[in-house]
Amino acid sequence: MSVLTDLIYGGSNAVAGLTEGAVNDAIAKYGEDKKVAMPDTAYFLPTIYAATGVKVTKLGDLPACVGVLKSLISNKEDLGEALNAGLATAVGAEIIEALKYVDNADPYAEDSGIGFVPDPVIRSLGVPLVTGDIPGVAVVLGKADHAEDVVTVVKDYQSKGIMTFLIGDVIEQCAEGGVKIGLDFRVVPLGHDVTAVIHVVTVAIRAALIFGNVTPGDLPGLLKYTKERVPAFVNTFGALNEVVVSAGAGAIALGFPVVVDVDLGENQVPGALESVLDHSLTVKKSLELRNIKIKVTELPIPVAFASAFEGEIIRRGDMQVEFSSHKAPTCELVQTCNADEIEDHKITIVGKDLDELEQGQTFALATYVQVAGAKMQPDFEPVIERKIHAWYNYMEGVMHTGQRNQIRVRVSKAAYEAGLRLTHFAEVLYNMIMDEFDIVVDKCQVTIVTDTDKVQELLDTVAMPTYEKRDERLETLTDESVDQFYTCTLCQSFAPSHCCVVTPERLGLCGAVSWLDAKATKELNPTGPCQPISKEGCEDEVKGIYPDVNRMVAEATQGALEKVTLYSIMEDPMTSCGCFECICGIEPFSNGVIIANREYAGMTPLGMTFGELASMTGGGVQTPGFMGHGRHFIASKKFMSAEGGFERIVWMPKELKDDVAERLNKSAKEKYGIDNFTDMIADETVATDEETLMAFLQEKNHPVLGLDPIM
């Protein structure tokens, strides 16, 4: 037997023994009926469920799983057999980690890791993964002989937007080396035990279940999906023991190459298991092995610029200055001009720069971008404008919230001390606009204003009139007023049988792609994910049945879908990838529907959590009676119009109801003459079961009580 397979089997057998002993001990202590589950997931123990179809719910289910685990360890010299033993290690690691949760809701409270990654987090990562904001997933484990080596590697991944999971002593090494750690920074510590690696493995496995519609128990289909569609890889630091090697074999079986920093000599497996002793080459080799190509825009700024910093929170104590609409006038505006009216790359600061503003105080701020181009259209202005939010956030040490004239921008002391100034903000905007929108923008001029009177003048005379004009345009922008819709197939890298149909009144279900976004995307990338759909020959205006919608969806999904209605939840509803903001489902007791958003972790009146509801609708599957959608669609007059519209809504989580209340109440008043409609909608503070819900609806005389049966 080779040294490599010997190590793999040694680790697999060791983990198998530990797992069997731990299961027996747990059953002896708690009994076979004791519940066992990972937190906030609809997929039981995901590795076991995906690979075998077995739904583990109690300790008594585990001995059979241990038997399956042991059957995978053949101890044969064949490398393929050894990789199966690596999968056995993954199963064992999952069981060992699950047992930590049996009598402890937060077993990682005293660890510096987070342990299991809940389903909603994976769904929230769907959009940045498919757009390339997260181009790949790195698993970094072990303990570096020299801490600066792993710090350099992880910071490099962070600067490239790579999602990085840490296991072992590398967690402390990175923290002490100044790496910004946390889900918001896309550097996530999982735990110190090597078995914690299963928590990133289950991220990949649940991606197959959530987005790919892989059938539980279809192991070949699962391995094909993770290999072809999940851009993950592993880096180990420090000496290898047999358990780490066996865990690495499991990663290779899933299609994730492993790069180690020790010399494996002839035991290397080209393309799957390779040694890189020079840490300056670790990142390059890892990305090459997974065929991840990073487009880096070099910016003339003194701080890092990456999507990994988008979630950075800057506390008041760490703040150099703040610009906020709560205390001063603010606005952000992109405006189209004639080419002779502006000067390309002209940057102007009107008022004081950061080094002239008093530390810790709040000031006015206007970001005014003027663009010109032969193909530029006013409809593209808000598309570019919304990107300001992301681009400002990508600067390390800058926090941006809001849009238009309601914004807040904070600059950290660290970024200021590094030399960041407002001219750099302008440089970021110029470079990113000319990089991402070069097809429609030929010239770009940026003006940043901090003088309060000048900001107010710009707001009153230019920004507000422009916003009002756009709003008037959006008010008239209905499904009837345009001559074409658009496909959006961004998510097909993860959900190959899903295709969104984006209309003015129905955004993409992720909430990130509006009809204007799709229109701009088509202009910027003519052969890209957003293609026009003719509205000719409408067969049913109420249900939203269009021949060309069916034709385009069938083409986009390679025949996986044949028919889609745009406004029905019962007849051929639009499919979902899995990263939807909300899910709507029929509540038969009330003859209405409930809506849950992915941030809501509680129970719904259907007796299912958001995750359980979502597990029925993702992966490009049509499930009559359920549909994924964006928050904005709830107040649309096209929402489920085939079944009576949003009059059917009987329950939403309070946070979601409060968020959509203004728009939904306005639409309900206009369409049905109902005042304060959301007061008639229950939430979790009122009811989480159907009987209490029904009593509330009767008390409020909810209009659903007078509607025809939905089924």
Phi and psi in degrees as a GROMACS rama.xvg file:
@    title "Ramachandran Plot"
@    xaxis  label "Phi"
@    yaxis  label "Psi"
@TYPE xy
-70.3924  163.172  SER-2
-60.348  -40.3623  VAL-3
-65.6464  -52.1481  LEU-4
-65.9747  -31.8338  THR-5
-62.0992  -43.7617  ASP-6
-64.6105  -43.6327  LEU-7
-59.4292  -50.142  ILE-8
-66.8162  -35.2195  TYR-9
-59.9737  -45.5086  GLY-10
-66.6724  -42.985  GLY-11
-63.1591  -43.4202  SER-12
-65.8257  -37.6742  ASN-13
-64.3402  -45.0665  ALA-14
-66.3015  -38.0052  VAL-15
-60.8128  -43.617  ALA-16
-64.3196  -43.9659  GLY-17
-62.5066  -41.4571  LEU-18
-64.6837  -47.6528  THR-19
-60.7309  -43.1632  GLU-20
-64.3799  -41.7595  GLY-21
-65.7023  -39.1403  ALA-22
-66.0555  -45.8507  VAL-23
-61.5398  -41.439  ASN-24
-64.6514  -41.754  ASP-25
-65.673  -41.1661  ALA-26
-66.0389  -40.5277  ILE-27
-62.5521  -35.0338  ALA-28
-81.4052  -43.0537  LYS-29
-109.95  -19.5403  TYR-30
92.6688  158.353  GLY-31
-68.1685  -23.0161  GLU-32
-88.2457  -0.379439  ASP-33
-64.944  131.698  LYS-34
-66.2506  140.55  LYS-35
-135.283  130.21  VAL-36
-164.24  151.521  ALA-37
-81.2239  151.06  MET-38
-76.4748  140.729  PRO-39
53.949  51.3404  ASP-40
-141.045  147.104  THR-41
-95.6261  8.73964  ALA-42
-117.23  28.2746  TYR-43
55.0945  -130.162  PHE-44
-93.3479  102.692  LEU-45
-58.0123  -39.5771  PRO-46
-63.7732  -47.802  THR-47
-65.721  -43.0489  ILE-48
-63.5194  -46.4873  TYR-49
-67.78  -40.0119  ALA-50
-78.4541  -33.5717  ALA-51
-120.985  -18.6624  THR-52
84.9144  -1.41293  GLY-53
-78.1344  129.118  VAL-54
-96.9172  96.2201  LYS-55
-76.5801  121.729  VAL-56
-126.065  -20.106  THR-57
-142.287  163.768  LYS-58
-58.5188  -32.0773  LEU-59
-65.5128  -14.7149  GLY-60
-80.9507  -15.4728  ASP-61
-78.337  -35.4373  LEU-62
-54.5146  -39.141  PRO-63
-64.4321  -35.7261  ALA-64
-67.0363  -37.2001  CYS-65
-62.7575  -37.274  VAL-66
-62.6203  -42.5072  GLY-67
-62.799  -44.4514  VAL-68
-54.5811  -49.7304  LEU-69
-66.2474  -29.777  LYS-70
-70.1183  -20.3945  SER-71
-79.0869  -11.5295  LEU-72
-99.0028  94.6646  ILE-73
-87.1728  -19.8198  SER-74
61.5914  22.037  ASN-75
-87.2612  152.933  LYS-76
-72.997  -18.7397  GLU-77
-56.323  132.133  ASP-78
-64.5723  -38.1304  LEU-79
-59.6264  -41.7686  GLY-80
-64.104  -37.3435  GLU-81
-67.2216  -35.2733  ALA-82
-65.883  -34.092  LEU-83
-61.4401  -36.9937  ASN-84
-64.548  -31.9679  ALA-85
-63.8118  -38.5155  GLY-86
-64.766  -34.824  LEU-87
-61.4107  -39.3012  ALA-88
-62.1842  -38.5432  THR-89
-63.1974  -43.0389  ALA-90
-62.5079  -44.2848  VAL-91
-62.8183  -42.358  GLY-92
-62.0869  -39.0817  ALA-93
-64.2106  -42.1259  GLU-94
-65.366  -45.284  ILE-95
-60.3858  -42.8585  ILE-96
-69.0339  -38.4175  GLU-97
-63.1077  -36.6964  ALA-98
-63.6062  -25.3307  LEU-99
-64.0513  -26.1394  LYS-100
-91.9468  -3.88579  TYR-101
-59.7653  -44.5112  VAL-102
-125.517  25.198  ASP-103
-153.535  110.392  ASN-104
-66.4987  -24.9367  ALA-105
-139.43  74.4027  ASP-106
-67.7474  -11.5819  PRO-107
-100.418  12.7006  TYR-108
-59.8213  -35.2908  ALA-109
-100.2  2.93313  GLU-110
-97.3864  163.608  ASP-111
-91.4773  11.3424  SER-112
-108.474  177.459  GLY-113
-108.259  -11.3794  ILE-114
70.375  -134.517  GLY-115
-64.7187  137.649  PHE-116
-96.0886  115.468  VAL-117
-66.9597  158.841  PRO-118
-53.7039  -46.3234  ASP-119
-58.8635  -31.329  PRO-120
-66.2819  -42.878  VAL-121
-63.0042  -42.7343  ILE-122
-63.3927  -37.8281  ARG-123
-68.9016  -22.9607  SER-124
-82.887  -9.80505  LEU-125
-57.8092  -47.7162  GLY-126
-64.2119  -52.2494  VAL-127
-62.5986  -27.6495  PRO-128
-69.2293  -44.056  LEU-129
-76.9299  -25.912  VAL-130
-83.7357  -11.5514  THR-131
90.3708  -0.20751  GLY-132
-61.6963  -32.5766  ASP-133
-112.667  97.4195  ILE-134
-78.9855  -12.2827  PRO-135
-170.566  173.388  GLY-136
-127.431  122.152  VAL-137
-107.114  137.926  ALA-138
-112.756  116.986  VAL-139
-116.673  120.317  VAL-140
-138.93  159.176  LEU-141
109.069  -151.856  GLY-142
-143.25  118.164  LYS-143
-69.7644  141.823  ALA-144
-61.6976  -34.9298  ASP-145
-127.033  115.334  HIS-146
-55.163  -34.8805  ALA-147
-62.6882  -24.0695  GLU-148
-65.9014  -49.2035  ASP-149
-71.2618  -33.2464  VAL-150
-61.264  -45.0454  VAL-151
-63.0869  -43.1488  THR-152
-64.1107  -47.2868  VAL-153
-67.7595  -39.9091  VAL-154
-62.8849  -34.8705  LYS-155
-65.3902  -45.3275  ASP-156
-59.4918  -43.074  TYR-157
-61.4883  -41.3361  GLN-158
-67.2537  -20.9435  SER-159
-97.0994  1.36015  LYS-160
82.5822  4.01867  GLY-161
-65.9704  132.799  ILE-162
-76.2648  123.373  MET-163
-121.241  126.342  THR-164
-107.477  134.375  PHE-165
-111.377  136.328  LEU-166
-134.732  129.922  ILE-167
98.4781  -161.034  GLY-168
-68.1081  -12.8814  ASP-169
-60.8927  -20.6112  VAL-170
-61.2606  -53.3791  ILE-171
-67.1669  -37.7723  GLU-172
-61.3493  -40.861  GLN-173
-70.8908  -42.385  CYS-174
-61.794  -45.2198  ALA-175
-70.1358  -22.5232  GLU-176
-88.017  6.18929  GLY-177
89.8353  9.90137  GLY-178
-72.9614  131.736  VAL-179
-77.2601  118.432  LYS-180
-114.744  142.484  ILE-181
142.771  163.176  GLY-182
-58.7041  -35.1696  LEU-183
-63.5311  -27.0978  ASP-184
-100.671  3.4692  PHE-185
60.0748  28.409  ARG-186
-125.996  105.598  VAL-187
-114.898  115.439  VAL-188
-78.8064  127.13  PRO-189
-96.2427  -43.5714  LEU-190
165.801  171.787  GLY-191
-90.5963  -32.1133  HIS-192
-68.6428  141.073  ASP-193
-61.9431  -24.595  VAL-194
-65.6378  -17.1725  THR-195
-65.147  -14.6599  ALA-196
-60.089  -23.1921  VAL-197
-62.6692  -24.1804  ILE-198
-71.2294  -24.4651  HIS-199
-87.544  -31.1645  VAL-200
-59.8574  -41.4601  VAL-201
-72.3725  -20.6122  THR-202
-62.5807  -47.1363  VAL-203
-65.0961  -41.3831  ALA-204
-67.069  -41.4361  ILE-205
-71.4188  -25.9711  ARG-206
-59.7435  -39.1599  ALA-207
-65.1336  -37.9806  ALA-208
-77.5796  -40.8967  LEU-209
-74.2876  -49.4135  ILE-210
-98.6882  -32.4428  PHE-211
-96.0859  -4.92696  GLY-212
55.6108  33.2997  ASN-213
-71.4936  131.158  VAL-214
-75.5441  127.399  THR-215
-54.852  131.98  PRO-216
100.193  -12.9526  GLY-217
-90.4067  79.5856  ASP-218
-62.8538  -44.3839  LEU-219
-59.647  -41.158  PRO-220
-64.3899  -38.3837  GLY-221
-62.8385  -48.8175  LEU-222
-66.1469  -34.5715  LEU-223
-65.3989  -42.5639  LYS-224
-64.5765  -50.5586  TYR-225
-63.3464  -35.7867  THR-226
-69.2498  -42.1488  LYS-227
-90.4333  -24.5442  GLU-228
-123.008  -12.9575  ARG-229
-106.67  107.15  VAL-230
-81.2946  66.2782  PRO-231
-110.928  157.03  ALA-232
-155.608  167.927  PHE-233
-125.599  137.198  VAL-234
-119.369  128.197  ASN-235
-109.775  143.767  THR-236
-120.944  137.115  PHE-237
87.5318  -177.717  GLY-238
-60.8933  144.787  ALA-239
-96.898  133.228  LEU-240
-107.266  172.988  ASN-241
-67.0321  -29.9307  GLU-242
-69.5351  -41.1  VAL-243
-63.0172  -42.7898  VAL-244
-62.7838  -42.4114  VAL-245
-65.7608  -39.8459  SER-246
-62.989  -38.4219  ALA-247
-62.7619  -36.6312  GLY-248
-63.4665  -37.3659  ALA-249
-64.0314  -38.8461  GLY-250
-63.7057  -42.8541  ALA-251
-63.0721  -38.3109  ILE-252
-61.8401  -31.3529  ALA-253
-80.9054  -6.23751  LEU-254
98.9028  11.8198  GLY-255
-101.593  111.319  PHE-256
-64.9444  152.316  PRO-257
-119.968  128.082  VAL-258
-113.411  123.293  VAL-259
-112.706  157.713  VAL-260
-107.31  25.9077  ASP-261
-120.387  156.889  VAL-262
-80.7426  109.659  ASP-263
-89.151  -9.14449  LEU-264
56.4622  -129.382  GLY-265
-74.3348  -5.35828  GLU-266
-84.7869  0.991165  ASN-267
-68.3613  149.087  GLN-268
-120.505  100.912  VAL-269
-50.9391  130.422  PRO-270
85.1919  -12.3552  GLY-271
-127.223  -42.6621  ALA-272
-139.945  107.322  LEU-273
-133.828  148.939  GLU-274
-93.6975  133.751  SER-275
-132.312  106.328  VAL-276
-86.7042  -23.5537  LEU-277
-91.5352  107.866  ASP-278
-65.5449  -17.3325  HIS-279
-70.4238  -12.9627  SER-280
-107.163  -2.8083  LEU-281
-59.8759  -48.3086  THR-282
-65.0791  -45.8778  VAL-283
-57.7191  -49.0737  LYS-284
-63.8823  -42.643  LYS-285
-61.6211  -44.4313  SER-286
-67.3551  -38.0413  LEU-287
-62.6423  -42.7916  GLU-288
-63.6301  -28.4207  LEU-289
-102.093  4.47622  ARG-290
55.7355  41.8076  ASN-291
-95.6977  120.665  ILE-292
-107.485  124.602  LYS-293
-103.968  123.875  ILE-294
-93.1254  111.732  LYS-295
-104.765  123.77  VAL-296
-97.7449  113.175  THR-297
-74.9283  123.287  GLU-298
-117.302  141.244  LEU-299
-83.1308  62.6692  PRO-300
-130.391  155.293  ILE-301
-88.611  5.14664  PRO-302
-125.03  165.095  VAL-303
-67.5853  151.216  ALA-304
-132.422  109.848  PHE-305
-161.328  153.284  ALA-306
-62.7402  -20.186  SER-307
-62.7013  -20.8485  ALA-308
-94.0266  5.21867  PHE-309
-63.0977  -30.8347  GLU-310
-94.1379  10.692  GLY-311
-64.3354  130.578  GLU-312
-104.329  127.228  ILE-313
-109.684  112.895  ILE-314
-74.9646  159.296  ARG-315
-59.1744  -36.1803  ARG-316
-67.6142  -21.6131  GLY-317
-100.3  6.8137  ASP-318
-91.7088  132.775  MET-319
-80.7105  -56.2594  GLN-320
-145.891  165.992  VAL-321
-136.844  144.549  GLU-322
-119.152  122.496  PHE-323
-146.997  136.962  SER-324
-69.3154  -14.9608  SER-325
-70.1349  -24.3751  HIS-326
-125.431  -9.91679  LYS-327
-155.858  160.397  ALA-328
-68.1271  141.55  PRO-329
-144.264  156.882  THR-330
-167.425  156.851  CYS-331
-132.291  127.936  GLU-332
-145.409  132.802  LEU-333
-111.962  129.404  VAL-334
-134.694  138.136  GLN-335
-83.3621  134.778  THR-336
-130.025  167.5  CYS-337
-73.1101  150.474  ASN-338
-58.1355  -33.5907  ALA-339
-81.506  -1.45689  ASP-340
-91.6303  -15.4346  GLU-341
-131.987  163.777  ILE-342
-114.967  123.95  GLU-343
-60.3432  134.612  ASP-344
64.1996  21.499  HIS-345
-79.96  125.69  LYS-346
-119.616  127.506  ILE-347
-130.54  131.66  THR-348
-108.721  118.437  ILE-349
-105.963  109.574  VAL-350
109.196  -162.579  GLY-351
-84.2567  143.494  LYS-352
-87.138  177.627  ASP-353
-57.7859  -36.5524  LEU-354
-76.0159  -2.49442  ASP-355
-111.117  -3.76533  GLU-356
-96.7448  142.715  LEU-357
-67.9302  131.622  GLU-358
-60.9495  137.957  GLN-359
82.8968  1.15749  GLY-360
-103.907  169.88  GLN-361
-111.97  138.501  THR-362
-135.244  170.829  PHE-363
-80.4795  154.896  ALA-364
-155.733  130.552  LEU-365
-125.619  130.488  ALA-366
-110.666  110.667  THR-367
-119.307  112.196  TYR-368
-113.761  124.044  VAL-369
-112.365  129.874  GLN-370
-127.567  155.35  VAL-371
-142.709  145.573  ALA-372
-178.418  147.385  GLY-373
-61.6195  -31.1385  ALA-374
-102.544  1.70569  LYS-375
-69.5089  137.654  MET-376
-126.455  146.354  GLN-377
-54.6685  -31.0307  PRO-378
-62.2829  -22.4681  ASP-379
-84.3454  -13.9729  PHE-380
-56.8604  -52.1241  GLU-381
-66.4292  -25.5054  PRO-382
-64.9984  -46.7732  VAL-383
-67.4217  -41.1168  ILE-384
-58.5745  -42.1309  GLU-385
-65.7839  -22.2166  ARG-386
-72.4488  -19.4342  LYS-387
-56.9353  -39.8234  ILE-388
-54.9891  -49.8164  HIS-389
-67.9117  -46.4216  ALA-390
-64.7414  -40.0508  TRP-391
-63.2678  -41.7758  TYR-392
-66.8798  -27.7157  ASN-393
-67.52  -18.423  TYR-394
-75.6884  124.99  MET-395
-62.205  125.88  GLU-396
93.9453  10.0506  GLY-397
-125.961  132.453  VAL-398
-120.075  129.388  MET-399
-129.376  133.852  HIS-400
-133.997  156.347  THR-401
84.8787  -172.43  GLY-402
-159.555  173.411  GLN-403
53.5275  -120.405  ARG-404
-101.945  12.0229  ASN-405
-123.584  86.2223  GLN-406
-134.756  163.772  ILE-407
-142.074  131.073  ARG-408
-127.392  126.461  VAL-409
-118.131  140.034  ARG-410
-116.176  128.734  VAL-411
-77.0037  158.211  SER-412
-61.3871  -38.3574  LYS-413
-63.7275  -42.461  ALA-414
-66.2974  -40.5374  ALA-415
-62.0145  -45.0516  TYR-416
-67.2202  -24.2818  GLU-417
-75.7381  -10.599  ALA-418
110.156  6.92721  GLY-419
-67.1842  131.257  LEU-420
-135.402  171.562  ARG-421
-65.6078  -26.3692  LEU-422
-60.71  -31.8128  THR-423
-71.0954  -35.8422  HIS-424
-57.0364  -45.7472  PHE-425
-65.2505  -39.9534  ALA-426
-62.0213  -40.3524  GLU-427
-59.3237  -48.0191  VAL-428
-62.96  -45.9622  LEU-429
-59.8713  -51.1118  TYR-430
-64.786  -41.0109  ASN-431
-71.8199  -38.0659  MET-432
-65.0318  -44.4652  ILE-433
-70.7039  -21.6372  MET-434
-83.6713  -48.054  ASP-435
-88.0866  -25.6419  GLU-436
-119.85  28.14  PHE-437
-64.2843  -22.6051  ASP-438
-70.5148  -30.7573  ILE-439
-109.508  -18.4263  VAL-440
-109.288  120.682  VAL-441
-99.1847  -31.4597  ASP-442
-137.44  145.973  LYS-443
-144.101  132.696  CYS-444
-129.028  133.951  GLN-445
-122.121  129.953  VAL-446
-124.187  127.477  THR-447
-117.102  127.844  ILE-448
-119.893  130.05  VAL-449
-118.815  -8.57347  THR-450
-69.168  120.024  ASP-451
-56.81  -46.8636  THR-452
-64.1535  -39.9531  ASP-453
-68.3084  -38.8189  LYS-454
-62.5861  -45.3585  VAL-455
-60.8127  -40.7881  GLN-456
-63.6788  -44.9114  GLU-457
-63.5725  -40.9  LEU-458
-62.1211  -46.3902  LEU-459
-73.0204  -40.2108  ASP-460
-94.6752  -24.2033  THR-461
-121.082  -54.5901  VAL-462
-66.6688  -55.4007  ALA-463
-60.9192  -44.4095  MET-464
-59.3153  -35.7218  PRO-465
-68.6157  -45.0327  THR-466
-58.6989  -43.7804  TYR-467
-64.4269  -38.8931  GLU-468
-64.872  -41.3045  LYS-469
-63.9875  -42.775  ARG-470
-61.8644  -38.781  ASP-471
-62.5676  -39.526  GLU-472
-64.3603  -43.4159  ARG-473
-67.1507  -35.0409  LEU-474
-61.0666  -35.7621  GLU-475
-90.4204  -4.37112  THR-476
-85.9611  89.0626  LEU-477
-114.832  170.437  THR-478
-61.1861  -29.5361  ASP-479
-78.881  -26.1653  GLU-480
-84.9464  -8.92487  SER-481
-109.758  160.699  VAL-482
-102.574  1.1471  ASP-483
-156.671  152.095  GLN-484
-105.143  -175.929  PHE-485
-136.873  146.258  TYR-486
-80.1813  158.785  THR-487
-139.854  114.048  CYS-488
-115.177  23.2567  THR-489
-52.2531  -40.8694  LEU-490
-78.1046  0.170057  CYS-491
-69.2266  -16.2092  GLN-492
-63.2968  -24.546  SER-493
-111.724  -33.3321  PHE-494
-122.259  82.7104  ALA-495
-64.324  -19.2857  PRO-496
-104.17  18.2721  SER-497
-111.992  143.292  HIS-498
-147.342  122.233  CYS-499
-79.2753  146.076  CYS-500
-111.207  115.693  VAL-501
-101.334  125.414  VAL-502
-125.048  167.337  THR-503
-56.3359  -32.1374  PRO-504
-102.83  1.35589  GLU-505
-138.975  100.747  ARG-506
-68.7987  169.959  LEU-507
-57.7805  148.097  GLY-508
-66.4921  -17.0436  LEU-509
-76.6664  -13.224  CYS-510
82.7265  -0.638703  GLY-511
-102.283  -10.4545  ALA-512
-124.725  108.715  VAL-513
-91.7592  173.133  SER-514
-60.685  -39.0923  TRP-515
-66.6522  -38.4821  LEU-516
-60.8892  -45.1946  ASP-517
-63.5346  -41.0142  ALA-518
-60.9647  -45.2382  LYS-519
-65.8984  -40.1959  ALA-520
-60.9123  -40.9579  THR-521
-61.318  -39.6164  LYS-522
-68.736  -39.7572  GLU-523
-75.8767  -32.2329  LEU-524
-138.511  85.6665  ASN-525
-57.5186  -27.3561  PRO-526
-106.342  15.0241  THR-527
-80.9498  -157.611  GLY-528
-74.1426  -17.1388  PRO-529
-108.838  107.637  CYS-530
-117.738  142.606  GLN-531
-70.5219  147.119  PRO-532
-122.977  123.338  ILE-533
-69.508  144.095  SER-534
-95.8524  3.49941  LYS-535
-62.3031  144.261  GLU-536
74.4749  31.3291  GLY-537
-51.4625  128.105  CYS-538
-94.0252  -24.0215  GLU-539
-158.508  106.825  ASP-540
-70.9582  -31.4333  GLU-541
-71.1792  -45.8815  VAL-542
-82.0862  -22.7368  LYS-543
79.0921  57.3326  GLY-544
-109.366  118.38  ILE-545
-129.268  130.581  TYR-546
-55.7385  -42.8087  PRO-547
-72.6888  -26.7559  ASP-548
-62.2951  -47.7287  VAL-549
-61.9305  -42.8376  ASN-550
-64.2289  -46.6375  ARG-551
-67.9326  -38.4271  MET-552
-67.1534  -40.6032  VAL-553
-62.1026  -42.3226  ALA-554
-65.2309  -43.9795  GLU-555
-67.4721  -27.7731  ALA-556
-104.657  13.8793  THR-557
52.8549  39.2206  GLN-558
86.7993  -0.686421  GLY-559
-64.7803  -31.413  ALA-560
-119.403  143.554  LEU-561
-117.667  -31.945  GLU-562
-137.737  138.878  LYS-563
-140.801  129.495  VAL-564
-102.105  143.865  THR-565
-86.5025  -23.8948  LEU-566
-125.079  18.6681  TYR-567
-121.767  142.23  SER-568
-97.4611  -14.2275  ILE-569
-101.056  -34.4592  MET-570
-111.564  110.539  GLU-571
46.5474  55.589  ASP-572
-64.8948  156.898  PRO-573
-61.5246  143.84  MET-574
-77.5563  173.621  THR-575
-132.617  146.767  SER-576
-83.062  -43.5324  CYS-577
139.959  -12.8144  GLY-578
-103.125  25.8222  CYS-579
-64.1637  149.672  PHE-580
-73.6694  -34.6087  GLU-581
-138.967  162.31  CYS-582
-134.511  136.746  ILE-583
-112.668  134.93  CYS-584
-141.761  147.349  GLY-585
-68.85  133.529  ILE-586
-109.518  95.1798  GLU-587
-64.7079  -28.3789  PRO-588
-62.6766  -37.7463  PHE-589
-98.7488  -7.43682  SER-590
70.6503  21.5249  ASN-591
-124.114  -160.109  GLY-592
-133.15  151.022  VAL-593
-109.927  153.388  ILE-594
-127.758  130.107  ILE-595
-122.222  142.114  ALA-596
-101.958  156.61  ASN-597
-67.0851  -18.8205  ARG-598
-76.4228  -15.6316  GLU-599
-82.2023  121.007  TYR-600
-100.652  -4.33167  ALA-601
-86.6046  -167.317  GLY-602
-91.1382  148.232  MET-603
-106.204  164.369  THR-604
-62.6199  -11.0321  PRO-605
-81.2587  -2.69393  LEU-606
79.1579  16.0985  GLY-607
-132.312  147.725  MET-608
-80.0263  172.349  THR-609
-56.2517  -45.077  PHE-610
-60.0277  -40.6412  GLY-611
-68.9506  -38.4351  GLU-612
-63.7587  -45.1956  LEU-613
-66.4991  -29.7841  ALA-614
-65.394  -15.96  SER-615
-90.853  -10.8461  MET-616
-125.158  -9.81682  THR-617
-82.0214  -175.12  GLY-618
71.9077  17.6253  GLY-619
79.9544  21.0651  GLY-620
-97.4535  136.645  VAL-621
-86.0182  121.752  GLN-622
-125.501  90.9765  THR-623
-51.3881  133.033  PRO-624
99.2637  -9.03603  GLY-625
-140.667  144.664  PHE-626
-155.449  143.726  MET-627
-89.3559  149.596  GLY-628
-163.753  170.083  HIS-629
-85.0758  163.377  GLY-630
-59.3396  -40.8441  ARG-631
-63.7333  -27.4683  HIS-632
-68.6458  -22.6539  PHE-633
-58.6659  -38.7367  ILE-634
-90.7092  3.87303  ALA-635
-73.3364  140.888  SER-636
-70.9901  -8.06872  LYS-637
-93.8338  -4.85701  LYS-638
-58.6839  112.58  PHE-639
49.6285  35.2656  MET-640
-63.4761  -24.6463  SER-641
-65.9506  -25.0242  ALA-642
-109.744  15.4249  GLU-643
111.645  -4.38795  GLY-644
78.9743  -163.224  GLY-645
-73.5609  -1.58744  PHE-646
-60.6889  -19.1227  GLU-647
-78.9599  -13.2593  ARG-648
-71.2306  120.213  ILE-649
-115.614  -15.3758  VAL-650
-155.207  138.455  TRP-651
-149.747  151.631  MET-652
-59.0818  146.882  PRO-653
-58.3577  -41.4569  LYS-654
-60.6656  -42.517  GLU-655
-68.5156  -43.5798  LEU-656
-61.0053  -43.1823  LYS-657
-64.414  -36.2014  ASP-658
-67.4725  -38.2788  ASP-659
-99.2044  -1.05274  VAL-660
-55.9374  -48.2446  ALA-661
-60.625  -47.3258  GLU-662
-70.8915  -40.1369  ARG-663
-68.069  -41.3754  LEU-664
-63.1683  -39.3721  ASN-665
-63.6421  -45.648  LYS-666
-65.1579  -39.6452  SER-667
-66.4702  -36.7773  ALA-668
-66.9586  -43.377  LYS-669
-69.8066  -39.7777  GLU-670
-88.2444  -39.1297  LYS-671
-119.218  -6.41588  TYR-672
74.2451  20.0217  GLY-673
-91.6249  129.808  ILE-674
-90.5661  138.939  ASP-675
48.5519  53.2297  ASN-676
-57.5995  -36.4417  PHE-677
-65.7451  -19.2334  THR-678
-66.8269  -19.8074  ASP-679
-89.417  -7.4485  MET-680
-95.4747  126.826  ILE-681
-75.904  160.815  ALA-682
-139.448  -175.242  ASP-683
-66.2757  -17.9942  GLU-684
-76.7439  -14.1828  THR-685
-105.895  -46.8028  VAL-686
-156.989  140.731  ALA-687
-130.142  13.6688  THR-688
-134.097  160.657  ASP-689
-70.9714  -32.9842  GLU-690
-67.5106  -47.2023  GLU-691
-65.4662  -37.0157  THR-692
-60.6492  -46.1338  LEU-693
-62.697  -39.2738  MET-694
-63.1813  -39.761  ALA-695
-65.1424  -44.1233  PHE-696
-63.2862  -38.3186  LEU-697
-68.1858  -38.5903  GLN-698
-62.9021  -39.0052  GLU-699
-87.5792  -4.47835  LYS-700
53.153  50.3214  ASN-701
-59.448  136.816  HIS-702
-61.6331  -19.168  PRO-703
-60.458  -26.8139  VAL-704
-66.2442  -18.8116  LEU-705
-103.733  5.10886  GLY-706
-87.9787  157.273  LEU-707
-64.6833  156.239  ASP-708
-54.6633  139.317  PRO-709
-77.3589  -22.8358  ILE-710
